């Protein structure tokens, strides 16, 4: 039983490290060049997908 516990203690960090490396290596690359102006919010982060359109309003 002690040998099994010792083997698990040796293999667990190696398996965890391999999993972390696999997840890190397969992550999506960061977008470095987005083409946005300074202060512009990306399309997918906006609340509304389309820009508001100004309409002729009669405030009579």
N, CA, C and O atoms as a Tinker XYZ file with bonds, in Angstrom:
   240  protein
     1  N      0.822000   -1.200000    0.000000    73     2
     2  CA     0.000000    0.000000    0.000000    64     1     3
     3  C      0.862000    1.258000    0.000000    63     2     4     5
     4  O      0.550000    2.241000   -0.672000    81     3
     5  N      1.955000    1.210000    0.769000    73     3     6
     6  CA     2.858000    2.359000    0.847000    64     5     7
     7  C      3.535000    2.588000   -0.503000    63     6     8     9
     8  O      3.743000    3.726000   -0.923000    81     7
     9  N      3.872000    1.491000   -1.169000    73     7    10
    10  CA     4.517000    1.627000   -2.475000    64     9    11
    11  C      3.577000    2.277000   -3.487000    63    10    12    13
    12  O      4.004000    3.091000   -4.306000    81    11
    13  N      2.309000    1.917000   -3.427000    73    11    14
    14  CA     1.322000    2.501000   -4.334000    64    13    15
    15  C      1.156000    3.995000   -4.076000    63    14    16    17
    16  O      1.041000    4.785000   -5.013000    81    15
    17  N      1.145000    4.374000   -2.810000    73    15    18
    18  CA     1.037000    5.784000   -2.448000    64    17    19
    19  C      2.276000    6.553000   -2.907000    63    18    20    21
    20  O      2.164000    7.673000   -3.406000    81    19
    21  N      3.443000    5.960000   -2.739000    73    19    22
    22  CA     4.681000    6.610000   -3.179000    64    21    23
    23  C      4.704000    6.758000   -4.696000    63    22    24    25
    24  O      5.147000    7.783000   -5.214000    81    23
    25  N      4.234000    5.752000   -5.402000    73    23    26
    26  CA     4.182000    5.824000   -6.860000    64    25    27
    27  C      3.212000    6.907000   -7.314000    63    26    28    29
    28  O      3.489000    7.635000   -8.267000    81    27
    29  N      2.067000    7.015000   -6.626000    73    27    30
    30  CA     1.094000    8.054000   -6.971000    64    29    31
    31  C      1.659000    9.442000   -6.696000    63    30    32    33
    32  O      1.400000   10.379000   -7.451000    81    31
    33  N      2.427000    9.579000   -5.621000    73    31    34
    34  CA     3.020000   10.883000   -5.293000    64    33    35
    35  C      4.073000   11.292000   -6.316000    63    34    36    37
    36  O      4.302000   12.481000   -6.536000    81    35
    37  N      4.707000   10.318000   -6.934000    73    35    38
    38  CA     5.718000   10.632000   -7.951000    64    37    39
    39  C      5.063000   10.928000   -9.297000    63    38    40    41
    40  O      5.504000   11.829000  -10.011000    81    39
    41  N      4.018000   10.181000   -9.654000    73    39    42
    42  CA     3.398000   10.330000  -10.967000    64    41    43
    43  C      2.411000   11.491000  -11.050000    63    42    44    45
    44  O      2.218000   12.051000  -12.129000    81    43
    45  N      1.784000   11.866000   -9.939000    73    43    46
    46  CA     0.769000   12.924000   -9.969000    64    45    47
    47  C      1.328000   14.273000  -10.435000    63    46    48    49
    48  O      0.718000   14.895000  -11.305000    81    47
    49  N      2.453000   14.753000   -9.905000    73    47    50
    50  CA     2.973000   16.040000  -10.407000    64    49    51
    51  C      3.391000   15.987000  -11.875000    63    50    52    53
    52  O      3.246000   16.970000  -12.602000    81    51
    53  N      3.906000   14.843000  -12.306000    73    51    54
    54  CA     4.302000   14.722000  -13.710000    64    53    55
    55  C      3.078000   14.765000  -14.620000    63    54    56    57
    56  O      3.099000   15.414000  -15.666000    81    55
    57  N      2.017000   14.077000  -14.222000    73    55    58
    58  CA     0.792000   14.093000  -15.027000    64    57    59
    59  C      0.166000   15.479000  -15.021000    63    58    60    61
    60  O     -0.324000   15.941000  -16.051000    81    59
    61  N      0.177000   16.143000  -13.879000    73    59    62
    62  CA    -0.355000   17.505000  -13.802000    64    61    63
    63  C      0.441000   18.474000  -14.651000    63    62    64    65
    64  O     -0.127000   19.333000  -15.326000    81    63
    65  N      1.744000   18.338000  -14.618000    73    63    66
    66  CA     2.591000   19.203000  -15.443000    64    65    67
    67  C      2.368000   18.972000  -16.926000    63    66    68    69
    68  O      2.348000   19.920000  -17.712000    81    67
    69  N      2.200000   17.718000  -17.308000    73    67    70
    70  CA     1.930000   17.419000  -18.715000    64    69    71
    71  C      0.587000   17.992000  -19.151000    63    70    72    73
    72  O      0.454000   18.479000  -20.273000    81    71
    73  N     -0.410000   17.937000  -18.266000    73    71    74
    74  CA    -1.723000   18.492000  -18.587000    64    73    75
    75  C     -1.656000   20.010000  -18.729000    63    74    76    77
    76  O     -2.225000   20.578000  -19.661000    81    75
    77  N     -0.960000   20.662000  -17.803000    73    75    78
    78  CA    -0.818000   22.123000  -17.884000    64    77    79
    79  C     -0.082000   22.511000  -19.156000    63    78    80    81
    80  O     -0.469000   23.473000  -19.821000    81    79
    81  N      0.966000   21.784000  -19.506000    73    79    82
    82  CA     1.709000   22.086000  -20.731000    64    81    83
    83  C      0.838000   21.901000  -21.966000    63    82    84    85
    84  O      0.887000   22.711000  -22.892000    81    83
    85  N      0.041000   20.834000  -21.982000    73    83    86
    86  CA    -0.832000   20.579000  -23.133000    64    85    87
    87  C     -1.867000   21.692000  -23.285000    63    86    88    89
    88  O     -2.113000   22.166000  -24.394000    81    87
    89  N     -2.473000   22.110000  -22.169000    73    87    90
    90  CA    -3.461000   23.188000  -22.231000    64    89    91
    91  C     -2.814000   24.506000  -22.638000    63    90    92    93
    92  O     -3.402000   25.272000  -23.401000    81    91
    93  N     -1.614000   24.777000  -22.140000    73    91    94
    94  CA    -0.921000   26.028000  -22.471000    64    93    95
    95  C     -0.521000   26.051000  -23.944000    63    94    96    97
    96  O     -0.626000   27.086000  -24.602000    81    95
    97  N     -0.067000   24.922000  -24.457000    73    95    98
    98  CA     0.389000   24.865000  -25.847000    64    97    99
    99  C     -0.771000   24.934000  -26.830000    63    98   100   101
   100  O     -0.588000   25.377000  -27.964000    81    99
   101  N     -1.962000   24.505000  -26.418000    73    99   102
   102  CA    -3.091000   24.478000  -27.347000    64   101   103
   103  C     -4.017000   25.682000  -27.186000    63   102   104   105
   104  O     -5.099000   25.707000  -27.772000    81   103
   105  N     -3.609000   26.675000  -26.405000    73   103   106
   106  CA    -4.482000   27.837000  -26.208000    64   105   107
   107  C     -4.521000   28.697000  -27.458000    63   106   108   109
   108  O     -3.635000   28.618000  -28.309000    81   107
   109  N     -5.569000   29.530000  -27.561000    73   107   110
   110  CA    -5.705000   30.398000  -28.725000    64   109   111
   111  C     -4.668000   31.510000  -28.657000    63   110   112   113
   112  O     -4.418000   32.053000  -27.581000    81   111
   113  N     -4.070000   31.853000  -29.771000    73   111   114
   114  CA    -3.091000   32.945000  -29.754000    64   113   115
   115  C     -3.768000   34.286000  -29.518000    63   114   116   117
   116  O     -4.917000   34.494000  -29.909000    81   115
   117  N     -3.047000   35.186000  -28.876000    73   115   118
   118  CA    -3.586000   36.519000  -28.614000    64   117   119
   119  C     -3.611000   37.319000  -29.906000    63   118   120   121
   120  O     -2.730000   37.188000  -30.756000    81   119
   121  N     -4.633000   38.145000  -30.035000    73   119   122
   122  CA    -4.721000   39.020000  -31.195000    64   121   123
   123  C     -3.854000   40.246000  -30.939000    63   122   124   125
   124  O     -4.150000   41.047000  -30.052000    81   123
   125  N     -2.797000   40.391000  -31.705000    73   123   126
   126  CA    -1.919000   41.535000  -31.486000    64   125   127
   127  C     -2.312000   42.703000  -32.376000    63   126   128   129
   128  O     -2.149000   43.860000  -31.989000    81   127
   129  N     -2.820000   42.418000  -33.543000    73   127   130
   130  CA    -3.186000   43.467000  -34.491000    64   129   131
   131  C     -4.681000   43.360000  -34.760000    63   130   132   133
   132  O     -5.115000   42.538000  -35.567000    81   131
   133  N     -5.464000   44.190000  -34.085000    73   131   134
   134  CA    -6.909000   44.074000  -34.234000    64   133   135
   135  C     -7.467000   45.077000  -35.222000    63   134   136   137
   136  O     -8.589000   44.902000  -35.698000    81   135
   137  N     -6.718000   46.126000  -35.547000    73   135   138
   138  CA    -7.203000   47.114000  -36.492000    64   137   139
   139  C     -8.183000   48.102000  -35.896000    63   138   140   141
   140  O     -8.891000   48.789000  -36.633000    81   139
   141  N     -8.238000   48.189000  -34.573000    73   139   142
   142  CA    -9.154000   49.117000  -33.928000    64   141   143
   143  C     -8.444000   50.426000  -33.603000    63   142   144   145
   144  O     -7.234000   50.458000  -33.379000    81   143
   145  N     -9.214000   51.486000  -33.584000    73   143   146
   146  CA    -8.671000   52.766000  -33.157000    64   145   147
   147  C     -8.555000   52.778000  -31.632000    63   146   148   149
   148  O     -9.119000   51.922000  -30.950000    81   147
   149  N     -7.828000   53.744000  -31.115000    73   147   150
   150  CA    -7.645000   53.845000  -29.670000    64   149   151
   151  C     -8.992000   54.134000  -29.011000    63   150   152   153
   152  O     -9.690000   55.069000  -29.404000    81   151
   153  N     -9.352000   53.343000  -28.022000    73   151   154
   154  CA   -10.604000   53.537000  -27.314000    64   153   155
   155  C    -11.806000   52.881000  -27.963000    63   154   156   157
   156  O    -12.908000   52.952000  -27.419000    81   155
   157  N    -11.628000   52.252000  -29.097000    73   155   158
   158  CA   -12.749000   51.612000  -29.778000    64   157   159
   159  C    -13.001000   50.236000  -29.158000    63   158   160   161
   160  O    -12.061000   49.501000  -28.855000    81   159
   161  N    -14.263000   49.899000  -28.976000    73   159   162
   162  CA   -14.638000   48.634000  -28.343000    64   161   163
   163  C    -14.808000   47.574000  -29.429000    63   162   164   165
   164  O    -15.489000   47.824000  -30.423000    81   163
   165  N    -14.203000   46.397000  -29.261000    73   163   166
   166  CA   -14.376000   45.342000  -30.262000    64   165   167
   167  C    -15.840000   44.943000  -30.421000    63   166   168   169
   168  O    -16.634000   45.070000  -29.490000    81   167
   169  N    -16.183000   44.465000  -31.603000    73   167   170
   170  CA   -17.576000   44.149000  -31.940000    64   169   171
   171  C    -18.171000   43.129000  -30.980000    63   170   172   173
   172  O    -19.319000   43.282000  -30.563000    81   171
   173  N    -17.424000   42.095000  -30.620000    73   171   174
   174  CA   -17.996000   41.041000  -29.784000    64   173   175
   175  C    -18.144000   41.460000  -28.326000    63   174   176   177
   176  O    -18.825000   40.781000  -27.558000    81   175
   177  N    -17.514000   42.574000  -27.930000    73   175   178
   178  CA   -17.658000   43.044000  -26.558000    64   177   179
   179  C    -18.743000   44.100000  -26.409000    63   178   180   181
   180  O    -19.095000   44.477000  -25.291000    81   179
   181  N    -19.270000   44.575000  -27.523000    73   179   182
   182  CA   -20.333000   45.574000  -27.448000    64   181   183
   183  C    -21.628000   44.938000  -26.992000    63   182   184   185
   184  O    -21.858000   43.748000  -27.207000    81   183
   185  N    -22.477000   45.741000  -26.357000    73   183   186
   186  CA   -23.782000   45.216000  -25.941000    64   185   187
   187  C    -24.691000   45.038000  -27.143000    63   186   188   189
   188  O    -25.340000   44.003000  -27.296000    81   187
   189  N    -24.735000   46.063000  -28.002000    73   187   190
   190  CA   -25.549000   45.961000  -29.219000    64   189   191
   191  C    -24.618000   45.638000  -30.378000    63   190   192   193
   192  O    -23.521000   46.187000  -30.482000    81   191
   193  N    -25.063000   44.756000  -31.233000    73   191   194
   194  CA   -24.187000   44.325000  -32.316000    64   193   195
   195  C    -24.051000   45.385000  -33.396000    63   194   196   197
   196  O    -22.982000   45.532000  -33.989000    81   195
   197  N    -25.139000   46.138000  -33.662000    73   195   198
   198  CA   -25.062000   47.138000  -34.720000    64   197   199
   199  C    -25.038000   48.530000  -34.115000    63   198   200   201
   200  O    -25.522000   48.746000  -33.004000    81   199
   201  N    -24.479000   49.456000  -34.846000    73   199   202
   202  CA   -24.430000   50.833000  -34.381000    64   201   203
   203  C    -25.830000   51.442000  -34.470000    63   202   204   205
   204  O    -26.637000   51.058000  -35.317000    81   203
   205  N    -26.095000   52.383000  -33.595000    73   203   206
   206  CA   -27.389000   53.060000  -33.609000    64   205   207
   207  C    -27.483000   53.943000  -34.846000    63   206   208   209
   208  O    -26.505000   54.572000  -35.250000    81   207
   209  N    -28.650000   53.981000  -35.431000    73   207   210
   210  CA   -28.874000   54.788000  -36.631000    64   209   211
   211  C    -29.735000   55.976000  -36.245000    63   210   212   213
   212  O    -30.785000   55.821000  -35.620000    81   211
   213  N    -29.283000   57.159000  -36.621000    73   211   214
   214  CA   -30.050000   58.358000  -36.300000    64   213   215
   215  C    -31.230000   58.492000  -37.241000    63   214   216   217
   216  O    -31.074000   58.427000  -38.460000    81   215
   217  N    -32.396000   58.677000  -36.679000    73   215   218
   218  CA   -33.596000   58.833000  -37.492000    64   217   219
   219  C    -34.110000   60.255000  -37.356000    63   218   220   221
   220  O    -33.869000   60.931000  -36.357000    81   219
   221  N    -34.820000   60.690000  -38.378000    73   219   222
   222  CA   -35.459000   62.008000  -38.322000    64   221   223
   223  C    -36.599000   61.913000  -37.317000    63   222   224   225
   224  O    -37.568000   61.186000  -37.537000    81   223
   225  N    -36.484000   62.632000  -36.238000    73   223   226
   226  CA   -37.516000   62.569000  -35.205000    64   225   227
   227  C    -38.269000   63.885000  -35.151000    63   226   228   229
   228  O    -37.668000   64.959000  -35.150000    81   227
   229  N    -39.571000   63.794000  -35.108000    73   227   230
   230  CA   -40.412000   64.984000  -34.981000    64   229   231
   231  C    -40.717000   65.168000  -33.503000    63   230   232   233
   232  O    -41.534000   64.449000  -32.928000    81   231
   233  N    -40.058000   66.130000  -32.905000    73   231   234
   234  CA   -40.237000   66.359000  -31.474000    64   233   235
   235  C    -41.331000   67.376000  -31.194000    63   234   236   237
   236  O    -41.454000   67.858000  -30.068000    81   235
   237  N    -42.134000   67.710000  -32.213000    73   235   238
   238  CA   -43.193000   68.672000  -32.233000    64   237   239
   239  C    -43.635000   69.224000  -30.987000    63   238   240
   240  O    -44.544000   70.054000  -30.968000    81   239
